[in-house]
Amino acid sequence: MLKKLENCLFVAFIFSLFVFLSPVFAAETGKMGIYPAFWDKTNLVTKSWFVYQLDKGGTREDQATVVNNINDELTVKIYPVDAKTTADGAFSPLLEEEPKNEVGAWITLPVSELTFKPHEEKEIKFKINIPDNAPVGEHAGAIIIEDSKLEQKNEAGVGLNIKQRVGVRVYVTIPGEKQVKLKWRNFSFTKIDGQYTFLYKLENQGNIILNPQGEIVIRQLWGDKTKTFEKQSLGSVFPGKTISPQIRWEDVPRFAILRAFAKITFEDQELSRSALVIILPWWLVIPVLAGILLLGFWKLKHLVHHHQKFKELMKIPEEETEDHHHKTVITIVISITIILAGLGIFAFYKVITTWQLRQKIVNTTSQVKVTLTPTPLPQKNIPLIILNASGVRFTAANTKEFLESKGYKVKEIGNWEEERETTLVSFNKEDFASASAAIVYDLKEMYTLPEAKLDPKQMEKIIIFIGKDKK
């Protein structure tokens, strides 16, 4: 009886998890889209995701709608894949050629390629078979459609061969005893891509997908609070997987030695850790080290001088005293030379690697796959608000899905009373200008005339007003 109760509670928990997730809609780009043909009106996420609860050995048939959004014929590949979370906890379907061990292996599709007339849509039936030995818990995958043609672009001197693909998520829950166990392996403060960052390392040792939230309080060594990061999403951790999410600190002081107290919460559980925060620029490190070396040299010379007086008092031969003095001086000179050489090598390495990176950006021709995998960029963790000012239903939701696939974090979506012709990214501080520019760059895939504008009176950091300029 107790076992049955545990199973019922586990299933109830899984479905409540999906009900309270932020709603997203059809997985779609300006070229093509795929989404469930049927959905449960009591569970909004089933409008864009397939969500199943199936027993071991169970079978389910369902149907996906695939659409061609352009005025030309379109040929796409269609295939199932397993999914993972990226290092920062974002959902990411695997590539077609990667091994399929779970959902990607359980789904059977009737075709591997589809050809569409302009603006045509097709219903594709598929079957999902759960093996008898499938592990209890949550499993994730996706059904992907991929444009069979490469799109060639040139951005900032870089030749790109872009292959577009988009997928609909598939979540499968196999009922059983729920295991919630998150291992917090590391918490540190470091510099990544020139920006100070708090770095986590979290491992899910349970059997359900966890969505931890992180909070950080930074205090002076004597206890006064200086900075607080309120609860922020750290992404999703799949069972048996490890992620390394980041929280970036933008307004760091020039110099500080502090203590960071971090807390993560998940499934009514809580874990805490702390880390030392040292902010010391290199232009200050070098003179400090030089001062320490000079002080050490003076102190050693002082000790040698007194040591020589001691030898005279004890009537030790002068030759031994001079020989010891020479050895001490030689040791000090060699030590200083090694330290200065190390600093010089480090500085040379930094200059060379920076130069090589610039050369790579200018000269490299890359092949890129546009997938649901986000590209980590600075300030992508700024919570965005998306308001639909186009008058077209679901535009804000579709934009949210698109930006989240790029790695952005969307706080809220809604409608704007006044319609706009063009899309606007509005930010309230100059600190968010670079992030807004990056958003504009990505939005150009969906909209023709997006632009960014500073509005100091705005209460929220970044608000995106979606206009009528959809491609």
N, C-alpha and C positions, 0 to 999 in steps of 0.2 A: 504493500500500500504506500509506504514511504517512497519507494522507487518511482511509482507512477506519479506521485505528487511532484517529485523532483523533475520528472520529464515534462509534466504539464507546465510547471513554472518556467522551465527552460524555454519551451516553445512560446509561451506568453511573453517572455522577456525579449526574444528575438524579434517578434512582430512589433512590440512596442518600440524597439530601437528604430525600426524603419519608419514608424509613424511619426516620431518626433524629430527625424532628420529634416534639415532644411529642404524644401521641395525644389526639384530641378525638373526640367522638361526635356523634350526630344533632343537626342544627340544629333546635331545638324550643323552643317556649314553652308556657305552660300552656294556650294556645288551639289551636295548630296546629304542625305540624312537617313537614320534608321531609328525606329522606336517600336515599342510593343503595339501590336494590333488591337489588343484588348487590355483594359485596365480596370482596377477596382476603385470605384468612386469614393470609397471610404478610406482609401490609402493613396494619397496623391503621388507618392514616389513611384507607384506602379505605372504611372503615365510615361515614365522615362526609363525605368529599370524593370527587369524581370526578377521577381522575388518569389522564391519557392521554399516550402517546407516539405521535404520528401524523406521517407524512410529508406533505410538500406535496402537495395534491390528494387526500389520504386522506379516508376516510369512516368513521364509527363510529356504530352505533346502541346505545342503552342505555336504562335505565329508572329512574325515580325513584319512591319511595314517598311519598305525601302523606297526612297523617293529620289528622283532626279530634279534638281532645282534650276537647271540651266536650260537655255534655248537650243542646245546642241545634243546630239546623241552622246550617251555616256556608257562606258563599259567598266564594271567594277568587279574585283574579286571579293568573295565573301567567305569568311572562315571563323571558327571559334578559337579562343586562346584562354590560357590561364591569366590571372592578374596578380599584381604585387603592389606594394606601396613603395614609392620612391624614398630616397634617404630622408626627405623632409616630411614624409607621411602622406603624400598625395596618391590617390588611386592611379594606377598605371597598368594598362593591358600589355602583355608581352608581345613580342614580334612573332610573325607567322612561323619563322623557322626555329623558334625556341621550343624546348620540350613541353609537352602537355601531360600533366599528371593528375589534374583534378577536373574542374569545370570544363576546360578546353577539351579534355579527352572524353567527357561524358556527353557532350552535345554532338548530334549527328544532323548535318544539313543535306538537303537533296541535291544541291548544286554547289559548284565552287566559283562560278562566274555568272554575272548578269549583264544584259545589254538593255539599255533604256532608250526610248524615244524622248524627245524634248518634254520635260515636265511630267513624265510618266511615273507612276508608282506601282509597286508590285507587293503582293503578300507572299511571304516565304515561310512555309511550314518547317518546323524542326522538332526533334525529339531529344529528350534528356533522360539518360539511363544511369541510375545510381548503382555502383557496384556493391556487392554484398559485403566487401571488406572496407568500404569507405569509412574514414574516421568521423566520429561524432563531432559536431560543431559547425562553424560557419566556413563557407568556401566561396570564393569570388572568381569571376572570369568575365568574358565579354564576347559578343559576336561583332566582328569587325567587317566593315566594307572599305575597300581600298581602291582608289583610282588607279587604273592600269597604266596610265600615262604619267611620265615625269614632266613636271613643270619647271622650266629653266628661268632663273632670275639672277640678277646681279645687284647686290646690296653692298654699298660702301666698298666697292672694289673686290668683293668676294663673290665668286661664281657659285651659285647654288642649284643643285638638282633636287627639287622638292617633290616628294611623293605624299599626297594627301590621303589620310584615312580617318575614319570616325567610327566609334563603337557604341553599342548599348550594353550597359552593365548587366551581369547575371549573378545574382546572389542565391546560394543554396544553403539551407539550414537542415542538417541531419540531427533529429532530436536525440537527446540523451542527457547525461549529467553535465551541467554547466560547470566549467572550470575557469575562474577568473584569477589570473596570476601574471602580474607585470613586474619584470625585473628592471630596476633602474641601475644601469651599469656604470654610467659616467655623467658628470656634470662639470663643465669647465668654462673658463672665460678666455677667449682667444681672439685673434685677428684674422678674419677671412675676407679675401678680396679687398683689403684695405679698410675694412670696417669692423669695429669691435662687436663681438658676438658671443652670446651664451649658447653653448653647444650641449645638447642632451644625447644620450644613447639609451634607448629603451628596447627591451626584448619582451615579446608576448609569449609567455610560457603556458598560457591557457589554451582554450579551444573556441573562443569567440573573438570577434573583431572588437578591439578596444579603441576608444576615441578620447585620449587623455587631454586635459586642459592644464596649462602651466601658469604659475604665478610667481613673480620674483620681487622680493623686497631687498633693496640695497641700502646698507647702513654704514655709517662711519665706524671706525674701529672702537670708538667709545660708545656706540649704540644709537646715535641720532640717525633717523631715516632721511635719505637723500633722494631716492628714486623708487617708484613702484611700477611694475608691469602687471596690470590687471590680468584676470584669467584670459588666456589666449589658447586657441586650438593648436595642438601639437600634431595634428593629422591623425591618420588611422594606422593601427598596428595589426596586421593580420596574424593569426595564430602561427607560432613557430618562427616568426620573422622579427628582424631588428631594424629600427629606424633611428636616424640621427637628426631630429628637427632642430631648428635654430630660432633664437629670438635676438634680433639685432638691436643694438643700442646706438641710436643716431646722435643724440645730444650729449656725448661723453665730455667730461671735463678734460682740460689739457693735462692735468697731472693729478693722480689720486691713488690712494691705497685704501681699499674698502673691503667689505664683506657682503657677499650676495647669499641670501637665504631663499631657496627655491622650494616650491611645493607643487606637486601634480595630483590631480583628483580624477578618479575614474570609477564608475560603478559603485558609488558610495564608499570608496576606499581612498586613502590618502597616503602619499609618500613624501618625505622631506630630505633635502640635502643642502649643503652650503659649499661655497667656493670663494677663494681669495681673488679679489679684483685688483690688478695692478695696471695702471695706465701710465706708461713712461715712454715718451717719444725718444727715438734714437739720437736726435740731436742733443738730448740731455744725457742719455746713457753714456756716450763716449767721453764727455768731459768729467762725468762722475767717476768712471773707471780710471781715467787718467789721474784724477785727484787721489783716488785710493792707491794707485800704484806709486805715485810720488810720496804719499804719506808713508806707505810701507817701506819704500827705499830709504827715506829719512830715518824711520824707526830702526831699520836694520843697521844702518850706518852708525846710529847712536849706540846700539847694543854692541856692535863690533868695537867701537871706541872704548867703551867701558870694559869689554872683555880683554882688550889689549892692556889696559891698566891693571886688570886682575892678574894677567900673566906676568907683568913686570913685578908686581908685589910678591908673587909666588916664585920669582926668579926663573921663569920658563925662558929658554933660549929665544933670542930675537928672531932667528931664522924661522922657527915654528910659528911665531906670531904673524910675521909678514906673509908666510905661506898660507895660513888660515885666512888672513884678510883678503889676499888675492883670490882665493877660492870662493869666498863669500861674494865678492864683487862680481866675479865671473858668473856665478849662479844667478845673481839678481839681474844682470844684463841679459843673460839667455832667457830668463823667464819673461822679462819685459818684451824682448824681441818676439818670442813665441805668441804672446797675447796680442801685440800690435799686428803681427802677421795674420793671426786669425781674424781680427777685425777687418783688416784690409781685404782678405779673401772673401769674407762675408759681403762686404760692400761691393766688391767686383762681381760676385755672383748675382746680387740683386740687380745691378746695372745690366748685366748680360741677359738675365732672364726677362727683364722688362723689355729690352730691345728685341729679343727673340719673339716675345709675345706680339709686339707691334708689327714685326715683319710677317708673322703668321696671319694676323688680321688683314694685312694689306695684300699679301700674295697668295694665300691658300685658296684653292678651289675645293669646296666641300660638297658632300652628298648628304642631304638632310631628309629625315622622315618626319613629317608633321604628324604627331600622334597625340594621345591624351597625356603623354608624359610632360610635365612642366619643365621649363628651363629655369634653373635657379638664377634669379637676378636680385640685386639689392632692392630693398624696400617692398618686396612682393608680399610681405606680411602685413602691410597697412590694410585695415578693414575697409572695404569699399561699399558704397551705397549706390545702387543702380535704380534710376527712376525712368519709367517708360513715358516719353514725351512724343511718341510717334503716332499714337492712336491705334496701333496694331496690337492685338492681343498676344500675350506670351513673349513679346519682344525682350522685355527685361529678363525673363526667365531664361530665354535662349542665350542672351548675352552673358548671364551669370554662368551658365554651363560652359560657354566658350572660354571665359576668363579663368574659371576654376581649372579647366583643362590645361591652361597655360601656367598654373601654379599660383594665381592670385587668390586672395581670401575675400569673399563677399560677405559682408555683415548683414545686409538687408536689401530687399527689392521692393518696388512699389510703383505707383503711377504718379505722374506729374500733371497738374491741371492744365497747363498751357502747352500746346503742341509746338514742337521745334522742327525746323527743316533739316538741321544738321546736328550731329552728335557732339556734345561738349563734355570735356573732362575738367571739372572745376575743383581747384585745390585752395586751401586757406592759408598756407604758409609757403615761403620760398623753399623751405627744406624738402617739400614734396614735389618740386618742379621736375626733377629727374624721373621720379616714379610716374608722374603724370605723362611725361614724354614717352616713357616705355609703354604705358597703357595705350596711348594714341597710336604708337607704332603697331601694336598687336591688333587694335581695333580696325586698322586699315584692311584687315582680311575680311571683315564683315561690312564695313561702312566706307563710303566714298570720301567724306569730308570731315573726319573727326579732328577736333582741335582741343588744346589745353588752355586754360585761362585762370589767373589768380583772382580770388575773391576773399579778401581778408575778413569780411563780415560773416562768412560762412561758418556755421558751428561745427560741421563735420570736416574731417581731414580731406577726403576726396569723395566727390559725388559725380556720378556719370549720368548725364541726361541724354537718353537715347532719342535721336531724331529720326526723320523720315528718309535718311540717305542710305538705307540698307542696299547692298549690292544685289 
